[in-house]
């Protein structure tokens, strides 16, 4: 391991591994929460649209 090219490769591979272990779970979590927020917003819009479509009751 005296070769600087080997050391550089090992460091880069280690950083890539750490980034993978952090990035993918974080990306999955953020995607899931964003989909949940979007779904709630769409349901809220549909509910409001249905309420507006109903005639006013006196």
KACORLIN-V522309 format. One line per field, one symbol per residue. phi: phi as a letter, one per 30 degrees, with the letter a starting at -180 (. if undefined). burial: 1 if it has 16 or more other C-alpha atoms within 10 Angstrom, else 0. A space follows every 10 residues. Layout:
BEGIN
phi: ???
burial: ???
END
This chain:
BEGIN
phi: .ddddddddd dddddddddd dcdddddddd dddddddddd dddddddddd ddddddcc
burial: 0000000000 0000000000 0000000000 0000000000 0000000000 00000000
END
